């Protein structure tokens, strides 16, 4: 297991419970790498040390290499697996077709999935000779291969464009950026499970975002509520194209998440990016409790055994009538002096089935508008949106994080928003 990210601990526990000997590696101490606390063995080698890890795996006759949802570590796991002749759930070409925004747009178009209009895609040199006169503002500028909202900007005019493009090029590993039309609509995300080459919709949600700072800044996802208000319309208008897309890249097993915008006026769903992995919110953490099976464990079964008994027919994006949510608390940044109400809130709300607390007293959170602003996240299973609104309202009152200047650090979702599309 390469490092600790979302679901890494779940993977280690699952593998051990089913008879595997587990080794977790990274260059962090145990107190900063949670998966190490559950492993049979610890290796203190950075996940970036490819050749060292290949030699170690060969010497120890390792049968499978994996990671959580970290993009870097998943790519390293695939690279190491390929070098050792071990199974992995994707190859690099499949990864790029989903993760690289320009290739994903082309894949969408080939499968009849609506995408925002692209005005530019290319390198810094390409942009220097590009005439922006044909751009219709507002636009969104992104690194072609970025993640965690780093390097993404919304631009209202040409004056803002140069700054945004510079940030996108700097955040791109390949030095390429994308400028596309900004869709004014309601955010959504979907997860698909691929098993034995066939795809099924696992979840569809409304995504609720919040800005950590004033101005024209990238917003942070603070809530995902399942199933979506427009679930039936999505099944009617967008699901078939995305099923075809998922099956077109030749995976035997996999998880693909897609993010996009729903234009209510046009009644059109636009896909703008995707991942060949679970999203960081990891809805499988509540889906398992409702369906009795976990997509993530399917991947581990395939990597170690070459087979899985995962049953696609049990996927239920309607969640058996339940309302489920991933509710986050964010922060603009700062140094944590005190955290109040956390343990008490967990005790009061049995609907919280999992949680993440990413920062502790003494930690400094960078000032910014990326996913690093997420301080807490709760996984909730409840009856309906009324029940969820009550829980969010309670958490907003109970939870506090105070910085070293005595100011409240937490920003949270208005519970009334979950009665709307965004």
C-alpha positions in Angstrom: 0.0 0.0 0.0 1.5 3.3 -1.1 0.9 5.9 1.6 -2.2 7.0 3.4 -5.0 8.8 1.5 -8.8 8.4 1.6 -9.7 4.7 1.7 -6.1 3.5 2.3 -7.0 2.4 5.8 -10.1 0.6 4.5 -7.9 -1.2 2.0 -5.4 -2.4 4.5 -8.1 -3.6 6.9 -9.9 -5.4 4.2 -6.8 -7.1 2.8 -5.7 -8.3 6.3 -9.2 -9.5 7.2 -9.1 -11.7 4.1 -5.7 -13.2 4.7 -3.3 -10.9 3.0 0.0 -9.8 4.6 0.1 -6.0 4.3 3.0 -3.5 4.0 2.5 0.2 4.0 5.2 2.6 2.8 5.8 6.3 2.7 8.4 8.7 4.2 6.1 9.9 7.0 6.1 8.9 10.7 3.3 6.6 11.9 1.4 9.5 13.5 1.0 11.2 10.1 0.4 8.0 8.1 -2.7 6.3 9.5 -2.6 3.2 7.3 0.7 2.3 8.9 -1.0 1.8 12.2 -3.0 -1.1 10.8 -0.4 -2.8 8.6 1.5 -6.0 9.3 4.7 -4.2 8.3 6.0 -0.6 7.8 8.4 0.5 5.2 9.8 4.0 5.4 10.4 4.7 1.8 8.8 7.6 -0.1 6.2 6.5 -2.6 8.2 8.5 -5.2 11.2 6.2 -5.0 10.0 4.0 -7.8 13.2 1.9 -8.4 13.7 1.2 -4.7 10.1 0.1 -4.3 10.3 -2.2 -7.4 13.4 -3.8 -6.0 11.7 -4.3 -2.6 8.6 -5.8 -4.1 10.7 -8.1 -6.3 12.8 -9.3 -3.3 9.7 -9.8 -1.1 7.6 -11.4 -3.9 4.8 -8.9 -3.4 1.6 -10.0 -5.1 -0.2 -6.6 -5.5 0.5 -2.9 -5.2 -2.3 -0.4 -4.5 -3.1 3.1 -3.1 -6.2 5.0 -1.8 -7.6 7.8 -4.0 -4.3 9.8 -4.3 -3.7 10.4 -8.0 0.1 10.4 -7.6 0.2 7.2 -5.6 -2.3 5.4 -7.9 -0.1 6.2 -10.9 3.0 5.0 -8.9 1.1 1.8 -8.0 0.3 1.2 -11.7 3.9 1.9 -12.8 5.4 -0.4 -10.2 2.8 -3.2 -11.0 3.6 -2.9 -14.7 7.3 -3.2 -14.0 6.8 -6.3 -11.9 4.2 -7.9 -14.3 1.5 -7.7 -11.7 -2.2 -7.0 -12.3 -3.6 -3.5 -11.9 -7.1 -2.2 -12.7 -5.9 0.3 -15.3 -3.0 1.1 -17.7 -1.5 4.5 -18.3 -3.4 5.0 -21.6 -6.7 4.3 -19.9 -5.8 6.7 -17.1 -5.0 9.5 -19.5 -8.2 9.1 -21.5 -10.2 9.8 -18.3 -7.9 12.0 -16.2 -6.5 14.4 -18.9 -9.2 17.0 -19.5 -8.6 17.3 -23.2 -8.7 13.6 -23.8 -11.8 13.2 -21.6 -13.6 15.9 -23.7 -12.8 13.9 -26.9 -14.0 10.7 -25.2 -17.3 12.4 -24.2 -17.8 13.7 -27.7 -17.3 10.2 -29.2 -19.9 8.8 -26.9 -22.6 11.5 -27.2 -21.9 13.2 -23.8 -22.4 17.0 -23.7 -19.3 19.0 -22.8 -18.6 22.8 -22.5 -17.1 24.5 -25.6 -13.3 24.6 -25.6 -11.7 27.8 -26.7 -8.0 26.8 -26.2 -6.0 23.7 -25.2 -2.2 23.6 -25.4 1.1 24.7 -24.0 2.4 28.2 -23.0 4.0 28.5 -26.4 0.7 27.7 -28.1 -1.0 30.4 -25.9 1.6 33.0 -26.8 0.5 32.7 -30.4 -3.2 32.4 -29.6 -5.7 35.2 -30.3 -8.2 35.4 -27.4 -10.5 37.6 -29.5 -12.8 34.7 -30.1 -13.4 33.9 -26.5 -16.8 34.5 -25.0 -16.5 35.3 -21.3 -16.9 34.1 -18.6 -14.6 31.2 -19.0 -13.0 28.6 -16.7 -9.2 28.0 -17.0 -7.8 24.6 -15.9 -4.5 22.6 -16.0 -5.1 19.8 -18.4 -3.9 17.2 -15.9 -4.4 19.0 -12.5 -6.4 17.9 -9.5 -7.7 19.1 -6.1 -8.9 22.4 -7.7 -5.3 23.6 -7.9 -4.7 26.0 -10.9 -8.4 26.4 -11.7 -9.7 30.0 -12.2 -12.9 31.6 -13.4 -12.3 34.6 -15.6 -14.8 37.4 -16.4 -12.6 39.2 -18.9 -9.3 39.3 -20.8 -7.6 41.1 -18.0 -8.0 38.2 -15.7 -7.1 35.6 -18.3 -3.3 36.0 -18.3 -3.1 35.5 -14.5 -5.4 32.5 -14.7 -3.5 30.9 -17.6 -0.2 31.3 -15.8 -1.6 29.5 -12.7 -3.0 26.7 -14.9 0.3 26.1 -16.7 2.2 26.1 -13.4 -0.2 23.5 -11.9 0.0 21.2 -15.0 2.5 18.4 -14.9 2.6 18.4 -18.7 2.6 22.2 -19.0 -0.8 22.3 -20.8 -3.9 24.3 -20.0 -7.5 24.4 -21.1 -9.9 27.4 -21.5 -13.5 26.5 -21.9 -16.9 28.1 -21.5 -18.2 28.6 -18.0 -21.5 26.8 -17.6 -23.9 28.5 -15.3 -25.9 25.7 -13.7 -26.1 23.2 -10.9 -23.1 21.0 -10.0 -23.4 17.2 -10.0 -21.3 14.2 -9.7 -21.8 10.5 -10.6 -19.9 7.3 -9.8 -19.9 4.3 -12.1 -18.8 0.8 -11.2 -17.2 -1.3 -13.9 -17.1 -5.1 -13.4 -16.3 -7.7 -16.1 -16.2 -5.0 -18.7 -19.8 -3.7 -18.0 -20.7 -0.4 -16.3 -23.5 0.5 -13.9 -24.5 3.8 -12.2 -23.7 3.6 -8.5 -24.6 7.1 -7.4 -25.7 10.5 -8.5 -25.7 13.6 -6.3 -26.2 17.3 -6.0 -22.9 19.1 -5.2 -23.0 22.2 -3.0 -20.0 24.5 -3.0 -18.9 27.5 -0.9 -16.3 30.1 -1.5 -13.7 30.5 1.3 -12.8 34.0 0.2 -14.6 36.9 -1.4 -14.2 37.6 -5.1 -14.2 35.5 -8.3 -12.5 32.5 -6.7 -12.8 28.7 -7.1 -15.5 27.3 -4.7 -14.9 24.4 -2.4 -17.3 21.3 -2.4 -18.9 21.4 1.1 -21.7 19.0 0.5 -22.8 16.1 -1.7 -26.4 15.0 -1.2 -27.5 11.6 -2.6 -29.6 10.9 -4.5 -29.8 14.0 -6.6 -32.9 16.1 -7.0 -32.7 15.5 -10.8 -31.9 11.8 -10.6 -34.7 10.7 -12.9 -33.8 13.4 -15.5 -30.2 12.3 -15.4 -31.1 8.7 -16.1 -33.2 9.8 -19.0 -30.9 12.3 -20.6 -27.2 11.6 -19.7 -26.8 8.1 -18.2 -26.6 6.1 -21.4 -23.8 8.1 -23.0 -21.7 7.9 -19.8 -22.3 4.1 -19.5 -21.0 3.8 -23.1 -18.0 6.0 -22.3 -17.1 3.9 -19.2 -17.3 0.7 -21.2 -15.4 2.1 -24.2 -11.9 2.3 -22.6 -11.6 -1.5 -22.1 -11.4 -1.8 -18.3 -12.2 -5.2 -16.7 -12.9 -3.6 -13.4 -12.9 0.0 -12.2 -14.5 3.1 -10.6 -15.0 6.2 -12.7 -16.4 9.4 -11.2 -17.6 12.3 -13.5 -18.3 15.9 -12.5 -20.4 18.3 -14.4 -23.1 21.0 -14.6 -26.8 20.7 -15.1 -28.1 23.7 -17.1 -31.7 23.8 -15.8 -32.9 26.2 -18.6 -31.6 24.0 -21.4 -32.3 20.8 -19.5 -28.8 19.6 -20.5 -26.1 17.8 -18.4 -22.5 18.8 -19.2 -19.6 16.7 -18.2 -16.4 18.6 -17.6 -13.9 16.3 -15.9 -13.6 12.8 -14.5 -11.3 10.4 -12.5 -10.5 6.8 -13.0 -10.9 6.3 -9.2 -13.3 7.2 -6.5 -13.7 10.9 -5.8 -12.1 12.0 -2.6 -15.5 12.0 -0.8 -15.6 8.2 -1.4 -19.4 7.5 -1.4 -18.6 3.8 -1.2 -18.3 4.4 2.5 -22.1 4.7 2.8 -23.0 2.6 -0.3 -21.5 -0.4 1.3 -23.9 -0.1 4.2 -26.9 0.1 1.9 -25.9 -2.5 -0.8 -23.7 -4.8 1.2 -20.7 -4.5 -1.2 -17.9 -2.1 -1.8 -16.4 -1.0 -5.2 -13.0 -0.4 -3.6 -12.8 -3.9 -2.3 -13.6 -5.1 -5.8 -10.4 -3.5 -7.1 -8.4 -5.2 -4.4 -9.9 -8.6 -5.1 -9.0 -8.1 -8.8 -5.5 -7.0 -8.1 -4.7 -9.9 -5.8 -6.9 -12.7 -7.1 -7.7 -11.7 -10.7 -11.4 -12.1 -10.1 -14.3 -10.6 -8.1 -17.8 -11.6 -7.0 -19.0 -8.0 -7.2 -22.7 -8.0 -8.4 -23.5 -5.0 -10.6 -27.3 -5.8 -10.3 -27.2 -4.7 -6.7 -26.2 -1.1 -7.6 -28.9 1.2 -6.4 -28.4 4.9 -7.2 -31.8 5.6 -5.5 -30.4 4.3 -2.2 -33.5 2.3 -1.1 -35.2 5.6 -0.3 -32.5 6.9 2.1 -30.9 10.3 2.0 -27.1 10.1 2.2 -24.6 13.0 2.4 -21.0 13.9 2.6 -20.9 17.2 4.6 -17.7 19.2 4.9 -16.5 22.1 7.0 -13.9 24.3 5.4 -11.5 27.1 6.3 -9.9 30.0 4.5 -6.6 29.0 6.3 -4.7 29.8 9.4 -3.1 28.0 12.5 -5.4 25.9 14.7 -5.4 26.9 18.4 -8.5 25.0 19.6 -11.2 22.6 18.3 -14.5 22.5 20.2 -17.5 20.2 20.1 -16.1 17.5 17.8 -16.4 14.4 20.1 -19.7 15.7 21.5 -21.2 16.1 18.0 -20.2 12.5 17.0 -21.9 11.2 20.2 -25.1 13.1 19.5 -25.6 12.0 15.9 -25.7 8.3 15.2 -26.5 9.2 11.6 -22.8 10.0 11.2 -21.3 6.6 10.1 -17.8 7.9 9.2 -15.8 11.0 9.5 -12.5 12.7 8.5 -10.7 15.2 10.6 -7.8 16.5 8.5 -6.2 19.0 10.9 -5.4 19.1 14.6 -4.4 21.8 17.1 -1.1 23.3 16.1 -1.5 22.6 12.4 -1.3 25.5 9.9 -3.7 25.3 6.9 -2.5 27.2 3.8 -4.5 30.2 2.8 -6.1 29.4 -0.5 -9.1 28.1 -2.5 -8.2 24.4 -3.0 -9.3 21.1 -1.5 -6.7 21.7 1.2 -9.2 24.0 2.8 -11.4 21.0 3.9 -11.1 20.7 7.7 -13.7 18.1 8.5 -16.0 15.8 6.6 -18.9 13.7 7.8 -20.5 10.7 6.1 -24.2 10.7 6.9 -27.1 8.2 6.3 -30.5 9.5 7.3 -34.2 9.4 6.4 -34.7 12.4 4.1 -33.5 15.9 3.4 -35.5 17.3 6.3 -33.5 14.9 8.6 -30.3 16.0 6.9 -31.1 19.7 7.3 -31.6 19.2 11.1 -28.2 17.4 11.4 -26.3 20.1 9.4 -28.0 22.8 11.6 -26.9 21.0 14.7 -23.3 20.6 13.5 -23.1 24.2 12.5 -24.0 25.2 16.1 -21.8 22.6 17.8 -18.5 22.6 15.9 -15.9 25.3 16.2 -12.2 25.7 15.4 -10.4 28.8 16.7 -7.2 30.1 15.3 -4.3 31.7 17.1 -5.8 35.1 16.7 -9.0 34.0 18.5 -11.1 33.9 15.3 -13.5 31.2 14.1 -11.9 29.2 11.3 -14.8 27.0 10.1 -17.0 27.8 7.2 -20.1 25.6 6.7 -23.1 24.9 4.5 -26.4 26.7 5.1 -28.8 23.8 5.7 -31.6 25.5 3.7 -29.5 25.1 0.6 -30.1 21.4 0.4 -33.7 22.1 -0.5 -32.5 23.7 -3.7 -30.4 22.3 -6.6 -27.3 24.2 -5.5 
